[in-house]
Each structure stands twice: as structure tokens, then as C-alpha cells.
Amino acid sequence: MELLLGNQTNQTASMKPTHDLFDLVHSLTKSEKRFFKLQSSLQAGEKNYVRIFDLLEKMDHYDEEFVKESFKGELFLKHLPSEKNHLFKLILKSLRSYHGESSVRSLLKQALKNVDILHKKGLFEECKKELKRAKKLATSYEFFYYLFEIISWQKNLLEEDYENGEFEQSIDEIAEEESQVLLLLQNLAQYQVIYGKVNAIFRSGGFTPSKVHEEMLQEVLGSKLLEDPALAMSTRSKCIRLYSLGFCAIAENNIEKAAGHFTEVIALFEENEWLREDKAKRYLRSLGQLLTCRVLLNDRAGATDIYKKLESLEDNDQFQDPDLVAFRFRVLKQIQVEMALMFDQKIQSDELFASIEETKNVLSKEFEMMMHYRLALYEFSCSFHQRALKHVNEIINNSDKELRQDIYGHVRVLNILIHLCLKNSDLVEYALKSTIRFYTQRERNHEADIQFLKNLRAYNKLSPFEKAEFFKDGKIMSEFPSVKNMEDRFLELVIKKGMI
């Protein structure tokens, strides 16, 4: 391990400056910073790494040149990358100490280290006591990997017992227990593969996946592991099964069914506090997905209840990690816009977007894309076309084209609709050609989308009087693709609000 870290140090020195250390420093809570400073003060003398820490803490964004200028003339500046890497490792070491007993995983790791030390010292009875406590904890939390390692240690200790003439437990009992744990571990691994596939499908293609992802989705849907609830051998496996079924139901445009699955997932979390503690982000995701389902089902009361539940988690100790605070923030902000769209609520979009910009350093690319899109939909529904265009351009110009391709396609359509409303006929024609080419190059069949775009082209060529008749006769939506998923629903809703 030390050799690996050493290699990383050499690599770091030769790489261009990164903001990894800056991000780590700014992710620390007040308590974590205090603990780090306390540990650093145990060593006498001035420490360069503490000076770097203090400077980074005061900066609002990382600027390597500013750091160099601040320490101009200092000898350590010649090997600044090495000093930064040293500080990075010291902060992680401090965090390991600080959080050493804050999670079950940490406790189990410590217990196994203790067992290793006690075994080397020949203190076998003490080993047994440590393993007994660890085994109870690993079993309660369904940490099968640790449980397997604990049983391996018990087999080692059994040899010591036999040598001392103690035959209270047989090797057959431990072997049977080991086989059962392996089955549980294998079962969980199979469900995790399904979970990984579902994530890959929706993070890339979204709710209009490519042909490859469509085939992958059908393979997932046909899995016996999803079809038969009895095959899920543990609470963790049951959770993954229900969560995956929820996403698959959304892909099939069965929002009611999806809501049912996510409701079951949330109930499972709340019945098993240990699972919610260990998989807090999945619990938040489940609440967010259920909330969006309730919005699409026009269930204002149900959506409001779930929103309040998400808000109430602000003071819950389980959700205080910076990553979880940021994630809950993202879910609430996105849902605010979705509820405004569906329930005709007014929101202060400028204030909402400003609050998002303040936390940009901890937000994912997908969330940034989704928020720009949701706000573009909201502004368009209110006929604020220039404001909507600002968000649309942000996605078209800056977003990862391989991330959420369903959203990227819808944004291009929304861009055309905005320019139609702004009477930018030339831009509309250019955008139509570009978007039709975009859909033509996709692996998935987009014939219905292309036909709708051709309908918009026909509309763009009409006189003002003819356009009015076009709207009056409902022809603008006559070729709109039949609603296939939740994103189609939001786009259709906004077109009706913003244009018809």
C-alpha cells in the first residue's frame, strides 16, 4: 500500500495542477477541521502543510498561481506538488481517525485489524471475543464480505483449539456456515450487477435508451431475479430488486407501478434503520423518484407529503455528510421546479438558480443539466422565452453529449420551439436541420420525433394568419410522439402551456 502511495506521489509531481486538495479542504466540516488542526499541533514547530491548509481554506476557488505568489521566496515552493500531496494524505489520515468509529464498516475493519494483532501475539481467547462481537455486527448489517473473513479467522482459531485438545466446535459447522454466507454474497453480487446495468442505462440514455441499452433493459426485465421476489435472499438484495423494478417501470411509462415499487423500497428502508444508515443516498434517490412519480400522477397531496419528509431530514444525524446534504439539496431544488410545472405554482427562478450556483462545486454534471432543462421548461411555460433560451444554450454549449441523451434531444426540440415563439424563422430552419440530423444519427428509432419536427417546419413556413389556424385546429401537437416516458410528459405539458 505504501509503495502504491509512493508511486502516486511521483505521478502527482509530474501532472498539471489539480484542485483535488482544494476540494478536500472545502469538504471538511468545522469539527473535522478542528480535529485536523489539533492533530497537527501535537508536533512542535511551524509546518508548511498547515500554512498551505490555512491559505486554501480562505480561497473561494483554486488558483495555483495565487498559491505560488502567496509563498513567494519560500524554499518549500520548489517542491509544492510534494507538499500538497503530503497535506492531502495527512487530511485523509486525520479523517480516518476522526471517523474511525462513525460507521459499522469502520468498526468491522478495526475489529479485523485487532484480531490480526491479537493472533500474532498468541492471544487466541481475546481473538475469539473480538470475532464474536464483530460477527454479531456483520450479521445484523448483512456485511457478508466481512462475515466471510470473520469465519475464515474462526477456522484458523479452530486449528489452535484442536492442538490444545478443545473440540467444542466442529469444522463441519463452520464450513456449513461459510457456504451459507457465500450463497448470500453471491446472491447480492447478482443483484448488484442488475443495479449496475440499470444505472448505466439511465445515466447515459436516460428514458430513451439506445438500441444497445434497450436490449440491456429487456435482458434486465426478463431476469428471474427481478420476476421472483423469493430469489432475493437478503434485505440488501430485496432493496436492489425493488429499486431496479421502479426504474424499469418508469422506462415502460408505467408511473403508477413505479410509484408502487419506490413506496416499497422506502418502507423497506424505514423498517431497517441499519440499511437506511448504510445506503442513505439510495434512500434519498428513492424518495426523489417517488416524488417525481407523484407529481406526474398529478397527486398534489402525495407529492407535498413526500417533499415535507425530504425537508424534515435536514436535522437528521444520518444525513449530515456533505455529500448527502448536497444530494438532498439537489433533489429538493429539482422537485420544486417539477411541482411548479405540474401544479401551476409560481417560483422565484432567479433565486432558485442563484442558490444552485453557490453550491456548484459539489453538484454533479447530470444535476446541472437537469436543472437548466427544468428551468428552461418552466420559463417557456411562463412565456419567458429569452430566459428559457439562456438555460437551453447552457446545455447545448456546455453539457456532455453522452450524458442523458434523452434530455439533450428534448433540449434541442425546446430550442426550436423557443425560436418559433421569438419568430426567428431562419434560426428555426437551421435548428430543425441540425436536430433532424441528430436524431437520424442516433441508434434508437426516432421516426416519430423526426415527423414532429417536420410538422414544426411546416408551421414555420406559414403566414401569421395560417399559424393561428394551425394552433386553433390543434395541428401543432398532431404529430407529437406518443408519450413514452416521464420526460416526454414534461415536454408535452410545457408545449401545451407555452404555445397552445
N, C-alpha and C positions, 0 to 999 in steps of 0.2 A: 504493500500500500504506500509506504514511504517513497519507494522507487517511482511509483506512478505519479505521486505528487511532485517529486523532483523533476520528472520529465515535463509536467505541466508548467513548472516554473520556467524552464528553459524556453518552452514554446511561447509562454506569455511575454517573455522579454523580446522575442523576435516579431511578435504580432503588433498590428497597429493598435493604438489606444482604444480601450472599450470603456463603457460606462457600467460594467458589472459591479465593481466595487461601490460606485456611487449609488446604484440601485439597492445594493445590500444595506448600506449605511442608512438610506432613507426608508428602508422597510422595517427598521428596528423600532420597537415601542420604547416609551420613556423608561420602563423598567429594564428592558434589555440593554439600553444604552448605559443606564446607571450601573448595571451588573458588569458590563464590559469595562467601564472606567474604574470600577472598584478592583477588578482583577488586575488591570494594568498598573494600578497604584501600588500593588504589592511588590513590584520591582523598583528598586531605587534608581534615581537619575532621570534625566529627560529622555523621552522616547520619541524618535522620529515618526513612528507609526501613529502615535497619539496625536501629534500635530497634524498629520495628514487627515486623520479621522475628524478632528475638530474643524478643519477647513472644509471638507466635503459636507459635513453636517450643516454648515451655514450656506452652502451653494444651493440655488434652486434648479440648476441644470448643470450637467457635467461639461467642463471646458478644460482640456488638458493644458492649453497654453496659459490659462489663468493660474492653474496649479503651479506650473513652472515659474511663472512670474512671481508668485507669492513666496516661493522658496529660492528665489534667485541668489546665487552665491553660496548656497548650502552644498556641502560635499555629497550628501546622500542623493542629490538631484541627478548625479551621474548614473545612479542605478535605481531610478524612480520605479520602473516596472517591477523590479525585485521587491522594493519596499511596499508597493501596493499589493503584490501577491502575498507578501508576509502578513500584511494587515488583513487581507481577505481571509486567510486561514486562521488567524487569531480570533477574528469575529465569529467564524464558524465554530471554533473550539469553545469560545465563550457561550455561544448559543446551545451547544451540546450539553454543557454543564448546567446552564440555566433551565433547559427543558428536559433534563435527564430523567425526571420523574413525572413529566407532564402528560405522557401518553402511555398506553399499555404496551405499544411496540418498544418504547424506550425501556420500560421496566423489564420486559422479556429479554431484550438484548443484554441489559445489565445482569440479569439473573444468570444467563448462559455464560457470560464472562466470569461471573463469580464461581460458577460450577467448574469452569476450566481451571481457575486458580486453585480452588479448594482440592480438586482432583490431583493436580500436580504436587500439592503438599501432602497428599495421602490422607486428607480429612474426608473420608468417604461418607460417614454418617451425616456430616454437615452438608455434603453434596446432595444426599437424599432429601434432606429437609428443604433445601433451596429448590430442587427439582419438583418436589411435591407442590410447593406454593406456585411455582411457575406453570406447572401443568394445569392446575385449577384455573389460573388466569387465562391461559391459552385456550382451554376448552370453552370457558364462558364466552370468550370473544371470537371463537371459531378461527383462531390463527393456526391453521393446520400445518403451515410450514414450520413454525416454531414448535408445535406439538410433535411433529415428526423428529425434530432434532432432540427434543427432550426425551422422547422414547429411546432414541439412539444412545443417549447418555445412560439411561436406565439399563440398557442391555450391557453397556460397559461395566456398570457397577455390579451387575448380576454376576459377572465373572469373579469379581473381588469377593462377593458373598460366598460363592461356591468354594473358592480357595480357603475361606475361613470356616467351612463346614456349615454354612447357613443356606437352607433350601426352602425358605418360606414362599418364594415366588418362582414359578417355572418359566422357562424360556418360551414355552408354547403360549402362555397367557400374553406375554409381551409381544410375541410375533403376531398373534391374532389382533391385538390392539393396533399394532403397526400397520397391518393390512387394511384395517378399517379406516385409519387416518389417511392412508394412501388413496383409498377409494374416494373419500371426501375431498381430498386435494385434487384428484384427477377430475372429479365432477365439477368442482369450482373452476378449474382451468378451462374446461369445455365451455362453460357459460361465459367466462371472461373472453374467450375467442369470439363468441357471438357478440358480446358487448363491444369488442374492438371493431368488428365489422360494421355494426350499426353506426358507431361513431365515425368511422371512415366514410361511410356513405353520406351521412348528413352534414359532416363538416366540409365536404368537398362539393357534392352536387346539390346539397340541400334537399328540398322536397320535389325537385325534378331531376333525379339522378341520371347519369349517363347510361348507355346500354350495358356497360360492364357492371356498374353499380346496381342497375336494375336486376341483372342476373344474380348478383350477390344478395340483393334483397330477397328475391324469390327463394334463393337457397336457404336464407335465414328463416323465412316464413315457413318453409317446408320442414324445418328441423323438428324432430320428435322432442327435443329438449324444450322447445317452446310450446309445442302442442300438448304435451302431457305434464301437468303440474307435479305429478308424483315423482318425476325423474329428478326434480330439484332436491338434493339430499341435505341441504343446509339452509339456514336463514339467508346467508350471503347469496347462495345460488338462486333462491326464491326471489330475492330483491332484484338481481340482474335480469331474471326471466321476465318479471312484471314490467320493469323499466324498458326493456327492449321491445316487449309487446306494445307498450304505449307508443313508442316511436313508429313501429311498423303500422299501427292503426292510423296514425296521422298520415303516413305515406299513402295509405289506402283511402284517405279522405273520410275516414270514419271517426269523426271528432268525439262523438258520444262514447264510442268504445274506448278511444284513447283516454278520455277523462276517467272512465271506469278503472282502467289499468293504473293510471297515475294515482288515483284515490287509494287503490290497494297498496301501492308502493309506500305512500305516505303513512298509511295505517301500520304497515309492517315496521317502518322506521320508528314510529311513535310507540309501538308495543315493545320495541327492543332498543332501549336507550343507548346501549353499548354500540349498536350498529349506526345509529344516528351520529354518535360522537365520532366514530371512526370514519364514516362516509358522509360528513356534513355537507360537502359540496353537492353530492348526488341528491341529498335530501332537498337542498335549495333548488337544484335543477328540476326536481320532480314537482315542487310547489310552483315554480315558474311555468312549467309546461301545463300543469293542471289549470293554472290561472288563465293562460292564453286560450286553452280549450273552453273555459267558462265564458270568456269574452266572445269567442267565435259562436258559441251557442246562445249568445245574447242573454246570458244569465247574469244580470247585474248584481243581484243579491249574493249569488255564489262567488262571483269574482271579487266582490268587495270583502267578503269574509276571508278569503284566502290572502288578499292584499294586506288586510289587517294582521293576519297571522305572520306574514313575512315582516311587517313593520315591527311587530312585538319581539322579534328575535334580536333586535338591536341590543337589548340588555342581557341577553342570554350568554353566559360564560363560554358555552360551546362554540359560539360564532364570533369570537373576538380576534382570531388570527387575521392579520392584514389581508391575506388572500380571500378569506371568507367575507370580510367586511366589504371589500371591493366587489366581490361577486354578487352579494345581496344587493348592493347599490345598483349594479348593472341590471339585475332582474327588475327591481322596482322602477327604475327610470324607463326601461323599455315598455313595461306594462302600463305605465302612466299614459304613454302615447297611444297604445293599443286600446285602452279603455276610452280615451278621448275620441278616437276614431269610431268605435262601435257605438258608444253611448252618447255621442254628441256633446261631450264635455269640453270645456274650454281649458287650455293650459297655457302657462307663460313659457312658450317655447324657447325664447331667448335666455331666460333664467335657467331653464332646464338644461339647455345646451352648454351654458357657461359653467354649470356645476359639473358637467361631464368633462369639459376641457381641463378643469382644475385637477382632475384625477387621471388624466390621460396616460401618465407613466405606468399605471397599474391596470390599464384596460386592454383587453385582447383585440386583435385586428378584426375578428368577427363581430365583436360588440360595436366597435366604431362604425363598421359598415352597416350593421343593422340599425343603429341609432340614426345615422344620416338618412337611411332609407325610410325609417318610420317617420322621422320629422319631415322628410320630403312629402310623404303621403299626407301627413296632417296639414302642412302648409298648402298643398294642392287642393285638398278638400275644402279649405277655407278661402280658396281662390287667391292665395298669396303666391302668385306664380314665380316671381323673381326670387323670393325666399326659398321656395321649393327647388328652384334651379340651382341655387347655391349648394344645397346638400347633394343634389344629383351629380353635379360636376365634381364634387369632392370624391364621390365613389368612382366615377368613370375615370378620373385622372390619377387617383392615388391608391385604389384598392387592389388587392391581389386578385388577379383574374381567375385563379384556380380555386379561390375560396368562395363558397356559397354561390355557385354558378346560377342557381335559380334566382337569387336576388339580383345578381349582375344583369341577367336577362330582363327582369322586370324593371330595373332602373332605366335601361335603355328605352323600354316602351314608355315609361313615365316621362323621360326626356322628350320624346316625340309629342306626347300629349301636352306637355307644358308649352312647347314651341307652337303647337297648334293654337293654343289659347292666347299666346302672345302674338299670333298672326305672322310668325317668322316662316313664311312658306318655303323659302329657299333652304333654310336650315332643316325644316321638316323633311324635305326630299332627300337631303344629304343623310340625315339621321336614319331615315327609312331604309335607304340602300345599305348603310352600314349595319343596321340591326338585322335585316333580312340575311345579309352575308354571315353575320354572327351566328344566327340560328341554323343556317344551312351547313355550317361547318361543325355544328355540334353532333355528337354521336347519337343522341336521342332524336326521335321523330318529332319535329316541331312544325308539322304542316299546318295545324290549327292556328298556331301563333303567327305563322307567316301569312295565312289567309286574313287574319285580323289586321295585320299591318297593311296588307293590300287594300283593305277596306278603308283604313285611315288615309292611304294615298289617294283613293277616290274622293274622299271627303275633302282633302287638302286642295283639290283642283276645282271644287265647286265655287259658285258665286256666293256672296253673303246670304242672299235670299234662299238659294238651294241648300246651303248649310243649315239654315234654320229649319227647313222642311226635313232635312236628313235627321236632325235631332227630334223633331216632332214625331216622325214616323218610327223612332227607336232604332233606326238603321245603324247608328254608331256602335251599338252593342250586339247587332245581329250575328256578327261573325266572331264575337269574343269566345275564346276557347272555353269549353265546358269546365266548370270548376273542378280541379283535380286535387288541390291541396290547400293548406291554410294560407299560403302566400297568394295564391290565385284569388282567394276570398277577399283578402285585404285589398288587392289591386282592383278587383271588380267593384267593391264597396266605394272606393275612392273615386273611380271613374264616374260612378252614378252621382256621387255627391258633388264632384268638382266640375262636371261637364253637362250633366243632364238635368 
